[in-house]
Amino acid sequence: MNTFFGFDMDVVRSADAPGTSAPSPLGLRAGEFIQLVKYAASLANTRVVEFTEMNPKYDIDNRTAKLVAIGMHRFCTGVA
């Protein structure tokens, strides 16, 4: 069985990811988000991963873009 992971950046709190379509003061901390990405990478049946709902128009200091880039890096380096 193949597995797909969709990481919606709206789930990360606005302090860590302000550049989203629906920022929230509540949500996952950046570190918790990265742990989930690493978990997805560790599963042998993960075939597709996507990062969505990033809005560069509202991204203060490119925080959200950097978090997505870190997530992509952690996924690629952690693939089982």
N, C-alpha and C positions, 0 to 999 in steps of 0.2 A: 504494500500500500504506500502510495506517495503522499507526502504532506506538504501543504502550502501554509506559509505564515504571512499574514498581513499586519504590519506594524503601523497603526494609525497614530501619528504624532500628537493628536488631540489628547491622547491618554496621559501624556507627560505634563507635569505641572508647568504653568506659565513662567515661573521663575527660571526653569531649566530650558524650556522650549517656547519662547514667546511668539515665534513665527509660525503659528498654526491657524487653521480656519476658524477654530472655536477654542481659544485659550481658556484655561481654567486655573484658579488658584490651588485646586486640589488635583491630585493625580499621582502618578508614579514619579519618584525622583529619578534623575538621570542614571544613577548607578543601578537602580532596580530595573530600569528599561534595558540597559546593556546586559544585565544578567539574563533577562528573557531572550534577548538576541543570541547570547552565547548558548543558552539551552537549545534554541532552535537549531543552531549550528551543530550541536553535539549529537543530534538524532540522525541516524544513518538514512532514514527514509525522507528527510527534508529535501525537496526538489526545487521549490520556488519560495522566494522571500521578496516582499515589497515594503517600501516605506512610503506612506501617503500622508496627505493633508499638511504638507509643509508649505507655508506661504511666505516667500522672501520679502514681500512688501512690508510685513510687520515683524520681520526678524531682526531684533535688536542685537547688534554686534555679531551677527551671523551665528548666534548661539544654537539655533535649531538646525541650521545647515551643518554645523560642526558636529552636533550630536548624531545626525543622520550619517555623516561621514564616518564617525567613530563606530557606529552600529554596523555599517557596511564592512568596515575593516575587521571588526571583531567577528562578524559572520564569516567572512572569507578566510580568515586565519584559523577559525575554530571548526571548520567543516570536518566531520568525522571521516 
